[in-house]
Amino acid sequence: MPKGIPRTSDTKECRRKGTRQSMNLRSSCLDNAVIENFFGLLKRELLYLQEFDSMESFKRELIDYLDDYHNR
C-alpha cells in the first residue's frame, strides 16, 4: 500500500474512537525518526544480547527495559 493513503478500516476505527489518525508525508522520514531510533536501541540493548526461554521471560525483560529507558 502506498505511503500516505489510509486504509478505510483504520480511518473508520479512528472516527469511532474519537481519535485523530497520524500519517506522514510520502517523502518525510522525520516523522518516524524517533521511534525508529528507539526500536534500534531496543534491539541492540535487549533483543540481540540474550536469548529468552519463553515469551513471558521476554515480556518481563521488555517491561524492565522500558521502565529503565523511560526513567533514564
Sequence and secondary structure as in RCSB ss.txt:
>XXXX:A:sequence
MPKGIPRTSDTKECRRKGTRQSMNLRSSCLDNAVIENFFGLLKRELLYLQEFDSMESFKRELIDYLDDYHNR
>XXXX:A:secstr
  TT   HHHHHHHHHHT       TT  HHHHHHHHHHHHHHHHTGGG   SSHHHHHHHHHHHHHHHHT 
